[in-house]
Amino acid sequence: MPSAHVDTFARDHLPPQSQWPEFLFDLPELQFPAQLNCAAELLDRRGAAGDGERVCIRAPGLTWTYAQLQDKADRIAQVLVREMGLVPGNRVLLRAPNNPMLAACWFAVMKTGAVAVATMPLLRAKELVQIIDKARVTHALCDAALGEEMAQAARACPDLRQLRYFNTSAAEGLEAAMARQPAGFANVDTAADDTCILAFTSGTTGVPKGTMHFHRDVMAACLCWPPHVLRATPDDVFIGSPPLAFTFGLGGLLLFPMSIGASTVLLEKAGPPQLLEGVRDFGATVLFTAPTSYRTLAARGAELRQSRLRKCVSAGEALPASTRKLWREATGIELIDGIGATELLHIFISADEQHARAGATGTAVPGYRAQVVDANGRPVPAGTVGRLAVKGPTGCRYLSDERQKTYVQDGWNLTGDAYLMDEDGYFHYQARTDDMIISAGYNIASPEVEDALMMHPAVAECGVIGVPDEERGQIVKAFVVLRPGQQAGTEMAARLQDFVKQSIAPYKYPRAVQFVESLPRTQTGKLQRFRLHDNP
């Protein structure tokens, strides 16, 4: 398709098409035109349809309609082009906690035909430099509250030519520049396969990778899982914890509500206490967060039962059956589980509330196909553990990374997850493929042992890995964070070991238990098991 990109860096650095996955556009709604701009579809279309006065974004002390968000995005786009010299295809780094101006900046980047490179708010200058260098970032829009690390990174990156700060009254700030610009902006007529997002993985395996997504990918993500599984309505109010820099957050808190004309609550801090307040104060009805947050929030089940909350989505890491049960008993709401990947943009296996099964992630989302394969890529029988392989309208295209050859094989995306599929087509998560423990000939999945430990009332959090052992090859080792008031020591370790033996096959119990103050997690809340290996 004819690209609108003047700066052709993104197209020039796509992997060879021979290494791309096979893309599926079987659903009628996935027949995209050659030219497509996702900002026009998700934002401008609301005003054109007469819905401009519907509430779009809510935040503490602030409410924006769709028309107001469009006006902000248009003016930022004008600043990018007229004052910052941006041309289509330039990469724009976005740095902010979840707030309305970050959303406006994201849509402005889409409108200009540039490429958004959103970054986690907690990243330090060193990590920002790595992203800026890899993505050859030329422009940056940053929340003034996060300016210190941004300024340090900018000094080390000569390719970063333009930097503006927002949420500031400074004369040189973005808001002052927006006020100088006329209303309206003529969106760049981008190709459906022009890159619009460079999303960096959250680093559960240690080294983040840049994933490239097109305008059509953004729209495909909105047309598969949300209408077929989530089934929210325009009157729903979305809320959640994942950063917009994480594709789970971008979809759940911005793209999906806007695709149906709903509203979203953006919280700069979204731990369990803030989520509870937000659900209550904003009348939120749809919640996106990780299993660890659901476990904590379950203690406030009585309050949540009095709220308008009606749909709760869990993703980001595997949902333990114990957490599903705890949440249902506390709130009366069945969790919607799902697995997605930054490489595929969002959720591709899931089940709605009526079809949820304890211990199962779900079935392939309409628009996607999934299977479990062996080491040679051949499908395995139902009930057999193997590697998860997926294909659909979105898929992996790494930015200049040799790992493309590993992730995509024979047209399938190999997600790095070990799964089994039952006779009914439900997929059951076992572990990350590099988290399978082989002990005395037995295959033991870390999450299964973690789930068993989490059932014990003394355990707040835990992480399980395999460690070398001369006799068994590996043994199971558990790192356990106890609840307040619980006493660590050999007696507690023995109690936990006995508890696991009574819950799952005895050979799976943790032969070593180490009590810790906290577990290493990514900024999106995922457990980094590889870092547990650094513990003595």
C-alpha positions as CSV (number, residue, x, y, z in Angstrom):
1,M,0.0,0.0,0.0
2,P,1.3,3.6,-0.7
3,S,2.9,4.8,2.6
4,A,2.3,8.3,3.9
5,H,5.7,8.2,5.7
6,V,8.2,10.8,4.6
7,D,10.6,9.5,7.2
8,T,10.8,5.8,6.1
9,F,12.7,4.5,9.2
10,A,9.9,2.2,10.4
11,R,9.2,0.6,7.0
12,D,12.9,0.3,6.3
13,H,13.4,-1.6,9.6
14,L,10.5,-4.0,9.5
15,P,11.7,-7.7,9.4
16,P,11.8,-9.3,6.0
17,Q,8.3,-10.3,5.0
18,S,9.4,-14.0,4.8
19,Q,9.7,-13.8,8.6
20,W,6.3,-12.3,9.2
21,P,3.5,-14.4,10.6
22,E,0.5,-15.2,8.4
23,F,-2.2,-12.6,8.9
24,L,-5.9,-13.6,9.0
25,F,-8.7,-11.2,8.0
26,D,-11.5,-13.8,7.9
27,L,-14.1,-11.6,9.8
28,P,-16.0,-9.3,7.5
29,E,-15.2,-6.3,9.8
30,L,-11.5,-6.9,9.3
31,Q,-11.6,-5.9,5.6
32,F,-9.8,-2.6,5.9
33,P,-9.4,0.0,3.2
34,A,-5.9,0.7,1.8
35,Q,-5.8,4.1,3.5
36,L,-6.7,4.2,7.2
37,N,-5.9,6.5,10.2
38,C,-6.9,5.1,13.5
39,A,-7.3,8.5,15.1
40,A,-9.9,9.4,12.5
41,E,-11.8,6.1,13.2
42,L,-11.6,6.2,17.0
43,L,-11.8,10.0,17.8
44,D,-12.9,12.2,14.9
45,R,-15.7,9.8,13.8
46,R,-17.5,10.5,17.2
47,G,-17.9,14.2,16.4
48,A,-18.9,13.5,12.8
49,A,-21.6,11.1,14.1
50,G,-23.0,13.7,16.5
51,D,-21.5,12.2,19.6
52,G,-18.9,14.9,20.2
53,E,-20.5,16.0,23.5
54,R,-20.4,12.5,25.0
55,V,-18.0,12.2,27.9
56,C,-14.8,10.6,26.8
57,I,-12.2,11.0,29.6
58,R,-12.6,11.4,33.3
59,A,-9.8,12.1,35.8
60,P,-9.7,13.7,39.3
61,G,-11.0,17.2,38.9
62,L,-11.4,17.0,35.1
63,T,-13.9,15.7,32.5
64,W,-13.4,15.9,28.7
65,T,-15.9,15.2,26.0
66,Y,-14.9,13.6,22.7
67,A,-15.0,17.0,21.1
68,Q,-12.7,18.5,23.7
69,L,-10.2,15.6,23.3
70,Q,-10.3,16.0,19.5
71,D,-9.6,19.8,19.9
72,K,-6.6,19.1,22.2
73,A,-5.2,16.4,19.9
74,D,-5.7,18.7,16.9
75,R,-3.8,21.5,18.5
76,I,-1.0,19.2,19.7
77,A,-0.7,17.9,16.1
78,Q,-0.4,21.5,14.9
79,V,2.4,22.1,17.4
80,L,4.2,19.0,16.3
81,V,4.1,19.9,12.6
82,R,4.3,23.7,12.7
83,E,6.6,24.3,15.6
84,M,8.5,21.1,16.1
85,G,9.1,20.3,12.4
86,L,7.6,16.8,12.5
87,V,7.0,14.9,9.3
88,P,5.1,11.6,8.9
89,G,7.1,8.6,10.0
90,N,9.1,10.4,12.7
91,R,9.1,8.6,16.1
92,V,7.6,10.5,19.0
93,L,8.5,9.4,22.5
94,L,5.6,9.8,25.0
95,R,6.3,9.9,28.7
96,A,3.6,10.4,31.4
97,P,1.5,8.6,33.9
98,N,-2.0,7.8,32.8
99,N,-3.6,11.2,32.4
100,P,-5.8,13.1,29.8
101,M,-2.9,15.0,28.2
102,L,-1.1,11.7,27.5
103,A,-4.2,10.5,25.7
104,A,-4.4,13.7,23.7
105,C,-0.7,13.5,22.8
106,W,-1.2,9.8,21.6
107,F,-4.0,10.8,19.3
108,A,-2.0,13.8,18.0
109,V,0.8,11.5,17.0
110,M,-1.6,9.3,15.1
111,K,-3.1,12.3,13.3
112,T,0.3,13.5,12.1
113,G,1.2,10.1,10.6
114,A,4.1,9.8,13.1
115,V,4.9,6.7,15.3
116,A,4.1,6.7,19.0
117,V,6.8,5.3,21.3
118,A,5.1,5.3,24.7
119,T,7.3,4.6,27.7
120,M,6.6,3.4,31.3
121,P,6.6,6.3,33.8
122,L,9.1,4.6,36.1
123,L,11.8,4.2,33.5
124,R,15.1,5.8,34.3
125,A,17.3,7.9,31.9
126,K,19.5,4.9,31.0
127,E,16.5,2.8,30.0
128,L,15.0,5.7,28.0
129,V,18.3,6.2,26.1
130,Q,18.1,2.5,25.1
131,I,14.6,3.0,23.7
132,I,15.4,6.4,22.0
133,D,18.5,4.9,20.3
134,K,16.8,1.7,19.1
135,A,13.7,3.5,17.8
136,R,15.8,6.5,16.5
137,V,13.3,8.8,18.3
138,T,13.3,12.4,16.9
139,H,10.7,14.1,19.0
140,A,9.4,13.7,22.6
141,L,6.4,14.9,24.6
142,C,6.8,14.5,28.3
143,D,4.8,15.3,31.4
144,A,6.7,18.0,33.3
145,A,6.5,15.9,36.5
146,L,8.7,13.3,34.9
147,G,11.1,15.8,33.3
148,E,14.3,15.0,35.3
149,E,15.0,11.6,33.8
150,M,13.8,12.8,30.4
151,A,16.2,15.7,30.3
152,Q,19.1,13.4,31.3
153,A,18.2,11.0,28.4
154,A,17.8,13.9,25.9
155,R,21.3,15.1,26.6
156,A,22.7,11.7,25.7
157,C,20.7,11.4,22.5
158,P,21.6,13.8,19.6
159,D,18.9,12.3,17.3
160,L,16.2,13.6,19.7
161,R,15.9,17.0,18.2
162,Q,12.6,18.3,19.8
163,L,11.3,18.0,23.3
164,R,8.3,19.7,24.8
165,Y,6.8,19.3,28.3
166,F,3.1,19.3,29.1
167,N,1.0,19.8,32.3
168,T,3.0,23.0,32.9
169,S,2.1,26.7,32.7
170,A,5.6,27.5,31.5
171,A,5.8,29.8,28.5
172,E,7.8,27.2,26.6
173,G,5.4,24.4,27.5
174,L,3.1,22.5,25.2
175,E,-0.1,24.1,26.5
176,A,1.2,27.6,25.7
177,A,2.1,26.4,22.2
178,M,-1.3,24.8,21.8
179,A,-2.9,28.1,22.6
180,R,-1.1,29.7,19.6
181,Q,-2.5,27.2,17.1
182,P,-5.7,27.3,15.2
183,A,-8.5,24.7,15.8
184,G,-8.7,21.7,13.6
185,F,-6.1,19.5,11.9
186,A,-6.2,17.7,8.6
187,N,-5.2,14.1,9.5
188,V,-2.4,12.6,7.4
189,D,-3.9,10.0,5.0
190,T,-1.9,7.1,6.3
191,A,-1.8,3.7,4.7
192,A,-3.5,0.9,6.7
193,D,-0.1,-0.8,7.0
194,D,1.9,2.3,8.0
195,T,3.5,1.7,11.4
196,C,1.8,3.9,14.1
197,I,3.1,2.3,17.3
198,L,6.5,1.1,18.5
199,A,5.6,-0.8,21.7
200,F,8.4,-2.1,23.9
201,T,7.9,-5.4,25.8
202,S,7.9,-5.1,29.6
203,G,10.9,-7.3,30.1
204,T,9.7,-10.4,31.9
205,T,12.6,-12.3,30.3
206,G,15.2,-9.5,30.8
207,V,15.7,-7.7,27.5
208,P,12.7,-5.5,26.2
209,K,12.0,-5.7,22.4
210,G,10.4,-3.2,20.2
211,T,7.2,-4.4,18.5
212,M,5.8,-2.6,15.4
213,H,2.1,-2.2,14.9
214,F,0.1,-0.7,12.0
215,H,-3.0,1.5,11.9
216,R,-4.9,-1.6,10.8
217,D,-3.6,-3.5,13.9
218,V,-5.1,-0.9,16.2
219,M,-8.5,-1.2,14.6
220,A,-8.3,-5.0,14.4
221,A,-7.6,-5.2,18.2
222,C,-10.8,-3.2,18.7
223,L,-12.9,-5.4,16.5
224,C,-12.0,-8.9,17.8
225,W,-11.9,-9.4,21.6
226,P,-14.0,-6.4,22.8
227,P,-17.2,-7.0,20.8
228,H,-17.0,-10.8,21.0
229,V,-15.9,-11.3,24.7
230,L,-16.0,-8.1,26.7
231,R,-19.3,-6.8,25.1
232,A,-19.2,-3.4,26.9
233,T,-21.7,-0.7,26.0
234,P,-21.4,3.1,25.3
235,D,-22.7,3.8,28.8
236,D,-19.9,1.9,30.5
237,V,-17.1,3.6,32.4
238,F,-13.7,1.9,32.1
239,I,-11.0,2.1,34.7
240,G,-7.8,0.2,35.4
241,S,-4.2,0.1,36.5
242,P,-2.0,-0.8,33.4
243,P,-0.1,2.1,32.0
244,L,-1.1,3.4,28.6
245,A,2.5,2.5,27.5
246,F,1.6,-1.1,28.1
247,T,-0.6,-2.4,25.3
248,F,-3.0,-4.0,27.9
249,G,-3.6,-0.5,29.2
250,L,-3.7,1.2,25.8
251,G,-6.4,-1.1,24.6
252,G,-8.4,-1.5,27.8
253,L,-8.3,2.2,28.9
254,L,-8.2,4.1,25.7
255,L,-8.8,2.2,22.4
256,F,-11.6,-0.1,23.5
257,P,-13.8,2.4,25.3
258,M,-13.4,4.9,22.5
259,S,-14.2,2.3,19.8
260,I,-17.8,2.2,21.2
261,G,-18.2,5.8,22.4
262,A,-17.8,4.9,26.1
263,S,-15.8,6.8,28.7
264,T,-12.6,6.0,30.5
265,V,-11.1,7.0,33.9
266,L,-7.4,7.8,33.8
267,L,-5.6,7.6,37.2
268,E,-2.0,8.7,37.6
269,K,-1.7,6.3,40.6
270,A,-3.8,3.1,40.3
271,G,-2.9,0.8,43.1
272,P,-5.7,-1.1,44.8
273,P,-6.7,1.8,47.1
274,Q,-6.9,4.2,44.2
275,L,-8.8,1.8,42.1
276,L,-11.3,1.2,44.9
277,E,-11.8,5.0,45.2
278,G,-12.1,5.4,41.4
279,V,-14.7,2.7,41.0
280,R,-16.7,4.4,43.7
281,D,-16.2,8.1,42.8
282,F,-16.5,7.8,39.0
283,G,-19.1,5.0,38.9
284,A,-16.8,2.8,37.0
285,T,-18.4,-0.4,35.5
286,V,-15.5,-2.1,33.7
287,L,-12.2,-2.8,35.5
288,F,-8.8,-3.9,33.9
289,T,-6.1,-5.0,36.3
290,A,-3.7,-7.8,37.1
291,P,-4.4,-10.9,39.4
292,T,-2.3,-9.4,42.2
293,S,-4.6,-6.4,42.4
294,Y,-7.7,-8.5,42.4
295,R,-6.4,-10.5,45.3
296,T,-5.9,-7.3,47.3
297,L,-9.2,-5.7,46.3
298,A,-11.1,-8.8,47.2
299,A,-10.8,-7.8,50.9
300,R,-13.0,-4.9,50.0
301,G,-15.7,-7.0,48.4
302,A,-18.5,-5.7,50.4
303,E,-17.8,-2.1,49.2
304,L,-17.4,-3.3,45.6
305,R,-20.8,-5.0,45.7
306,Q,-22.3,-1.6,46.4
307,S,-20.7,-0.1,43.4
308,R,-21.7,-0.1,39.7
309,L,-18.8,-2.4,38.8
310,R,-20.1,-5.2,36.5
311,K,-17.2,-6.5,34.3
312,C,-13.6,-7.3,35.5
313,V,-10.8,-8.2,33.1
314,S,-7.6,-10.0,34.3
315,A,-4.6,-10.1,32.1
316,G,-0.9,-9.3,32.2
317,E,0.0,-12.6,33.9
318,A,-1.7,-16.0,34.5
319,L,-4.9,-15.9,36.6
320,P,-4.7,-18.5,39.4
321,A,-7.9,-20.5,40.0
322,S,-7.7,-19.4,43.6
323,T,-7.9,-15.7,42.7
324,R,-10.8,-16.3,40.3
325,K,-12.7,-18.1,43.2
326,L,-11.7,-15.5,45.8
327,W,-13.0,-12.6,43.5
328,R,-16.2,-14.3,42.7
329,E,-17.0,-15.0,46.4
330,A,-16.0,-11.5,47.4
331,T,-17.9,-9.5,44.7
332,G,-20.2,-11.9,42.9
333,I,-18.5,-11.1,39.6
334,E,-16.9,-13.7,37.4
335,L,-13.5,-12.6,36.1
336,I,-12.9,-12.4,32.4
337,D,-9.4,-13.9,31.9
338,G,-7.3,-13.4,28.8
339,I,-3.8,-13.8,27.4
340,G,-2.4,-11.3,25.1
341,A,1.1,-10.2,24.1
342,T,2.8,-7.0,23.2
343,E,3.8,-8.8,19.9
344,L,0.1,-9.3,19.0
345,L,-1.1,-6.0,20.6
346,H,-3.8,-7.4,22.8
347,I,-5.9,-10.5,24.0
348,F,-6.2,-13.5,21.6
349,I,-7.4,-16.2,24.0
350,S,-10.2,-15.5,26.5
351,A,-13.7,-16.4,27.7
352,D,-16.6,-14.3,28.8
353,E,-18.3,-14.7,32.1
354,Q,-20.8,-17.3,31.0
355,H,-18.1,-19.6,29.5
356,A,-15.3,-19.1,32.0
357,R,-13.8,-22.3,33.5
358,A,-11.6,-22.4,36.6
359,G,-7.9,-22.9,35.6
360,A,-8.5,-22.2,31.9
361,T,-7.7,-19.0,30.1
362,G,-10.4,-19.6,27.5
363,T,-10.7,-20.3,23.8
364,A,-9.3,-18.6,20.7
365,V,-10.9,-15.2,20.3
366,P,-12.9,-14.8,17.0
367,G,-10.5,-13.6,14.4
368,Y,-7.6,-15.7,15.8
369,R,-6.6,-19.3,15.6
370,A,-4.5,-21.0,18.3
371,Q,-3.0,-24.5,18.7
372,V,-0.5,-26.3,20.9
373,V,2.6,-27.6,19.1
374,D,5.7,-29.7,19.9
375,A,9.3,-28.6,19.5
376,N,9.0,-29.2,15.7
377,G,5.9,-27.1,15.3
378,R,3.5,-30.1,14.9
379,P,0.1,-30.0,16.7
380,V,0.0,-32.2,19.8
381,P,-3.1,-34.2,21.0
382,A,-5.6,-32.6,23.4
383,G,-4.4,-32.8,27.0
384,T,-0.7,-32.6,26.0
385,V,1.5,-29.8,27.2
386,G,3.3,-27.9,24.4
387,R,4.1,-24.5,22.9
388,L,1.3,-22.1,22.3
389,A,1.1,-21.0,18.6
390,V,-1.3,-18.2,17.5
391,K,-2.2,-16.3,14.3
392,G,-4.8,-13.7,13.5
393,P,-5.1,-10.1,12.2
394,T,-2.2,-8.9,14.4
395,G,1.2,-10.5,14.9
396,C,4.8,-10.1,15.7
397,R,7.1,-7.7,13.7
398,Y,10.1,-6.9,15.9
399,L,12.2,-3.7,15.2
400,S,15.6,-4.9,14.0
401,D,15.8,-7.9,16.2
402,E,17.1,-11.4,15.4
403,R,14.5,-12.9,17.8
404,Q,11.9,-12.4,15.1
405,K,13.1,-15.8,13.7
406,T,12.4,-17.5,17.0
407,Y,9.0,-15.8,17.7
408,V,7.5,-16.5,14.2
409,Q,7.8,-20.0,12.7
410,D,5.9,-21.4,9.8
411,G,3.5,-18.4,9.9
412,W,2.6,-18.9,13.6
413,N,3.4,-16.6,16.5
414,L,5.1,-18.7,19.2
415,T,4.3,-16.7,22.4
416,G,6.8,-18.4,24.7
417,D,4.0,-19.9,26.8
418,A,3.5,-23.6,27.6
419,Y,-0.2,-24.6,27.3
420,L,-2.4,-27.6,27.0
421,M,-5.7,-27.6,25.1
422,D,-8.5,-29.8,26.4
423,E,-11.1,-31.7,24.3
424,D,-13.4,-28.7,24.3
425,G,-10.8,-26.3,22.8
426,Y,-10.1,-24.5,26.1
427,F,-6.5,-23.5,26.7
428,H,-4.9,-24.2,30.1
429,Y,-1.8,-22.2,31.0
430,Q,1.1,-24.2,32.4
431,A,4.1,-21.8,32.4
432,R,6.3,-19.7,30.3
433,T,8.2,-22.2,28.3
434,D,11.4,-21.2,30.1
435,D,9.6,-21.6,33.5
436,M,9.0,-25.3,33.2
437,I,10.9,-27.2,35.9
438,I,12.2,-30.7,35.1
439,S,12.8,-32.5,38.4
440,A,13.6,-36.2,38.5
441,G,12.0,-36.6,35.1
442,Y,8.8,-34.8,36.1
443,N,7.6,-31.7,34.3
444,I,6.5,-29.1,36.9
445,A,4.9,-25.8,35.9
446,S,5.9,-22.9,38.2
447,P,2.4,-21.2,38.2
448,E,0.7,-24.5,39.3
449,V,2.9,-24.6,42.4
450,E,2.4,-20.8,43.0
451,D,-1.4,-21.3,42.8
452,A,-1.2,-24.0,45.4
453,L,0.8,-21.9,47.7
454,M,-1.5,-18.9,47.3
455,M,-4.3,-21.0,48.7
456,H,-2.6,-21.0,52.1
457,P,-3.9,-18.1,54.3
458,A,-0.4,-17.1,55.4
459,V,0.8,-16.4,51.9
460,A,0.5,-12.9,50.4
461,E,2.6,-13.5,47.2
462,C,5.0,-16.1,45.9
463,G,7.2,-17.0,43.0
464,V,8.5,-20.4,42.0
465,I,11.5,-21.4,40.0
466,G,13.7,-24.5,39.4
467,V,17.2,-24.5,40.8
468,P,20.0,-26.9,40.0
469,D,20.3,-30.1,42.0
470,E,22.8,-32.9,41.6
471,E,20.4,-35.7,42.3
472,R,17.2,-34.5,40.6
473,G,18.6,-32.1,38.0
474,Q,16.4,-29.4,39.4
475,I,14.3,-28.9,42.5
476,V,11.3,-26.6,43.0
477,K,12.2,-23.5,45.0
478,A,9.5,-21.1,46.3
479,F,10.1,-17.4,47.2
480,V,7.3,-16.5,49.6
481,V,6.0,-13.1,50.9
482,L,4.0,-13.7,54.0
483,R,1.0,-11.8,55.1
484,P,1.4,-9.3,58.1
485,G,1.6,-11.1,61.4
486,Q,2.9,-14.4,60.0
487,Q,6.2,-15.7,61.3
488,A,8.9,-16.8,58.7
489,G,11.1,-19.8,59.6
490,T,11.5,-23.5,59.3
491,E,8.2,-24.3,60.9
492,M,6.3,-22.1,58.4
493,A,8.3,-23.6,55.5
494,A,7.3,-27.1,56.6
495,R,3.6,-26.1,56.9
496,L,3.6,-24.7,53.4
497,Q,5.3,-27.7,52.0
498,D,2.8,-30.1,53.6
499,F,0.0,-27.8,52.4
500,V,1.2,-28.1,48.8
501,K,1.5,-31.8,49.0
502,Q,-2.1,-32.0,50.0
503,S,-3.2,-29.7,47.2
504,I,-1.4,-31.0,44.1
505,A,0.8,-34.1,43.3
506,P,3.4,-34.4,46.1
507,Y,6.4,-34.5,43.7
508,K,5.6,-30.9,42.8
509,Y,6.0,-29.5,46.3
510,P,8.8,-26.8,46.9
511,R,11.8,-28.6,48.4
512,A,13.3,-25.2,49.2
513,V,11.4,-22.3,50.6
514,Q,12.9,-18.8,51.0
515,F,11.0,-16.0,52.7
516,V,11.4,-12.5,51.1
517,E,10.1,-9.0,51.7
518,S,8.9,-8.6,48.1
519,L,9.1,-10.1,44.6
520,P,10.7,-8.6,41.5
521,R,8.1,-7.4,39.1
522,T,8.0,-5.4,35.9
523,Q,6.4,-2.0,35.9
524,T,3.2,-3.6,34.6
525,G,3.1,-6.0,37.6
526,K,4.4,-9.2,35.9
527,L,6.5,-11.5,38.0
528,Q,10.1,-11.6,36.8
529,R,11.0,-15.2,37.6
530,F,14.4,-14.9,35.9
531,R,15.5,-12.4,38.6
532,L,14.7,-14.9,41.3
533,H,17.7,-16.9,40.1
534,D,19.9,-14.1,41.4
535,N,18.9,-14.8,45.0
536,P,21.4,-16.9,46.9
